[in-house]
Amino acid sequence: MKIAIIGQQDFGKAVLEAFLARGDKVAAVFCAPEKEGARADALRATAQEHGIKVHQFKSLRAPEALAAMREAEVDIGIMAFVLQFAPQELVKIPRHGTIQYHPSLLPKFRGPSSINWPIIKGEIETGLTIFRPSDGLDEGAVILQKKTPISADDTLGTIYFDRLFPLGVSAMLEAADLVVAGKHKEIVQDEAQASYEGWCRAAEARIDWAKPVDQVYNLIRGCNPAPGAWTTHNGKKLHIFDARKVVFRRFADVAGKIGEVTDLSANSFKVTAQGGVIEVLKARFEDGKKLAGSEVAQAGGITPGSVLGV
């Protein structure tokens, strides 16, 4: 088939390479312009290496973007990790329209940080959706979904890189084949089941040690590796990455007060939360490197009795 890819970065690159590897014709690539000083966009660079025409419009609403899509004369548009708004005038130009990847089980977890939030909220399952882009945010008809469990110790990194990334690439190929062959179904999303979550950024990633230990642990997992759940020690921001939780049946069995460091070991340090303890295995101060918890504690003057987050 003859396709146009709209996307960016490593996921867009992987989708491009997957279509090329099986012999499809990529007539054009659309990706957002890089910000000044940023590293080269992986999708753009790979497309240019293959001699594919690359378009970098500030807005996909621009008349030039519509003209470029018409000129490409493709069978289907493929939206792979797209942060720019793509209007209906653009996505309907390909003969079989356009399909888009979203890393959640729509209509749940619409929005830009849809991998973080299911983990943070304690969900036991997530997945990906290939759908028809509409003018609403992640609201179009569903073509294909793939599910994956969220284990008790999964992180953003394991869910995305180990599962949703490779599953998403293969699902885009599968969905494109179904659509071009006319063998797909389009299922309207149930708005009664819909949820939207905004960005998971620094403000959302701050640890409240007074929360139940399960919630603290889920926040750490859902922000690992980015944006990195954080707390403070002596006014300095401390990011916590790899961790373990210890839950106690009785609150009376929990040592220390909320946010207190109760123990240092050869590799980690422990912090008290509501109903349990977080063992910090990997962390870094805002101006330092990611190190074992014990090394960070030593470098930053964290000792038993230190209280974090105050």
N, C-alpha and C positions, 0 to 999 in steps of 0.2 A: 504494500500500500504506500501511498504518498502522503506524508504527514508534515505538519508544522508543530514545533515544540515551543511552548511558552513556559518559562521557568527560570531557575537559577541554581547556582551552587552545586554541591555534590550530588544531591538527589536528581536534579535536572540532568547533570552529566551522566549519571548511571542509567537514566531512562533513555537518553540519546544513544548511548553505547549499546543498550539492549536492542533497540530497534535496528540500529545499523548492523549488529552482529547477525541478525537473522535475514538481512537483505532488504529491509524496507528502505524507501527513498525518503530522506529528510530534506525537504525543499527549502525550509527556512527555520531559523531559531529566533525567538523574541525573548530578550532578557533585559532586566532593568539596568540602567547605567550604573557603573560602580561609583561609589562616593570617592571624593578626592583623597588619595593616599591609601585607599583600600587595596587589598590583594586582588589580582585578576579573578574575575568570576570563572569558576571551573567549567560551567556550561559553555560560556562564550569561548573560552580558550580552546576547549575540545572541539567545538563546532568549527572554529576557524582552522584548526589542524586538519580537519577532514574536508576543508574547502567548502563548507556550508555557509550560505549567506546569513549573516547575523544582523538583526535589527535591535537597536537599543533606544527606544523612545521613552521620554520622560513620562508620557501618558499613553496608555493603549487606547484612549479615547480620541487621540489625534487623528485627523484625516489621513496623515501619512501612514499611520499604523494600519488603518482599514485598507488603504491602497496596497500596502505591502502584503497583507494577507490575501487579498484578491489576486494579486500578481502571482502568488505561490501556487494557486490552483491545486489545493490539497484535498485528499479524501476526508481527512479528519484532523482536528486540532487536539493536541495533548498538553494539558496544563499540569506541570510537575513542579510543585513548590513555588507558587505564585503569590507574591505579596502586592503586586499592582492590581488595581481593579480592572477587570476585563469586561467591557460592555457587551450587551447582546448583539449590537451591530457587528462586533468583531467575531464573537464565538460562533455565530450562525453562518459565517461565510463559507467554511469548509463544507463539502458536499454532504457529509454525514454529521455536521455539527462538531462540537467539542466536548471532551470529557476531562474531568478534574479529579485529582487525588486529594483526599483529606484524611489525616491520621487520627480518626476516631470513628465510632459507630454512630454515624448520623441517624437521627437528629440530635443525639446527645453530644455535648461538648463541641458545639460550634465555636468558632473563634480561633485566634492565632496561637494559643498555647495549649492545644488540645491533647498533647501527649502528657504534659505535666499534670494537668488537673485530675484526670482519673486516678492517678497514683496518689496525689495529695489528698483526695477525697475518700481514699480507701476502697475504691472499686476493685473487684476481683477479675474483671475482664475488660479488654479494650479491643481495638482493631482498626481497620481502615475502610474507607468508602471511596468508590469511584462513582462520580455523579455528574449530572449536567449542571454546569455553572449557570446561575441566574443572577439577576441584579440584587437579590438578597444575599446576605452573608451565609454561605454554606447551606442554602435552602433548596437547591435544585433536586430533581428526581434522581433517585438512587438506581444505579445500574448493577453494581457489584459490591459485596462486602466480604471481608475476611476478618475472622476473630482470632484473638490470642489471649491466653490467661495472663493475669498479673499475679505473680507469686508474692509471698509475704516479704521477700527481700529484693524484688526487682527494683531497678532504678530507671530514671529517664533514659540513661545510656543503654541499659540492657534491652529495654522495651523497643527503643528506636533502632539502634544499630544492629541488634541481633535479630529483630523480627519485623518491625514495621517498615524499615528501609528495604530489605530484600523482598518482603512480601508485596510491598507497594510497587516495586519495579515490575515484578511478574504479573501483578494484578492489572497494571496499565496495559500490558501487552494483551492479556486475556480479554479485557473489556474492549479494547480497540478492535480486536478480531470479531467479537460478538456484534458490535455496532455496525462495522462495515459490512458484515455478512447479513445484517438485518435479523439476527437471532437473539437480540437482547430484549429485556423487559425494563420498563421505566416505572419505578414505584414512587409515588408521591410521598414525601416525608410527612409523618404524623406530628402535627404541631403540638398536640397534647403531650407528646413525649420529649419535646425539644428543650434543650438547655444551651445557654451561651455563657462562656467564660472569657474574660478579657485576657490581657497579657499577664504572664507570670514573670514579674520583674523584681527588682530589689525590694520594693515596698511590700510585695506579697510574700517574699522569701524570708522575711525576718522571723526568727524563732521566738515564740512566747513559751518560756519554760513552765509557765503555770498551766498550760494546756495538758490534757491527758497524754501520757507518753506515746500512745499509738498515733495520735495526731502529730506530735512533734516528729516522730520517726517517719511518718508518711510524707511530711513536708520535706524532710532531708532527702528522702529517696526521690521524690518528685522533682527536686531541684538539682539533682546530681547527674551530669556535671554542670548544668546551666539552669538558672543563673547562679546557683550555689546558695543553699540556705545559710543564714548568717546570724550571728549574735555579736556581742561586744565584750571586750575585756580591757579595763582601764581606758575606755574611750576609743579603742581601736577595733575596727570591724574584723571579725573572725569568721571565715567561711568554713562550714563543715560539710564534708563529702561522704566518704565511706563511714558507715557506722553500724552498730548493732543496738538492739533494745533488749532490756531485761524488765519484765513485768512482774510485779509482786501481787499476790492475792490480797494482802492486807496492807493498807497505807502505812500502818505502824512499822512495817518491815523495811520501809524505804529509808535509807540513810540520808542525812543532810536535809537542808531546806531547798526550796525551789531555786534552780539555777546554780546550785553549789557544786563545785568539783569535789568529789569525795574520795577519789582514788587515782593514782598514777601507776601504770605498769610499764613494762619494757617497751610496749608498742602503742599504748593508748592512754586516754584518761576518761573518767566517767563523770557524767553530769546528771543531777537529779531533776526529774520532771514530775508531773502529777501522776502518782501511781507506779513509778518505775524509774529506770535509769537509762540514759543513752551513753553507750561506749563509743567514743570518737576514735576512729581508726586512721582517717586521713583528714587533714585540715590545712588551712593556710591563713595567715594574717593578710590584710588587704595589700600590704607592701612586701609580701614574702612569697616563698615558693610553697607548693603543695607538698607536705611531708607527713610522715607518720605522726599520729596524735601525740606521742610522747616527745618527739623532737620539737613539734610546735609549742607544746607546753613549756619545755625547757627554754626555748628561744624567747618566748613571750612572758616568762615569769608566772605561768599558771601553776599553782600549787594546791594541794588539798586545803579546802577552806575558801579558795577564790570563788567569787560569785559572778557568773556571766549574765550579761544582758541588763546590767544596771548602770 
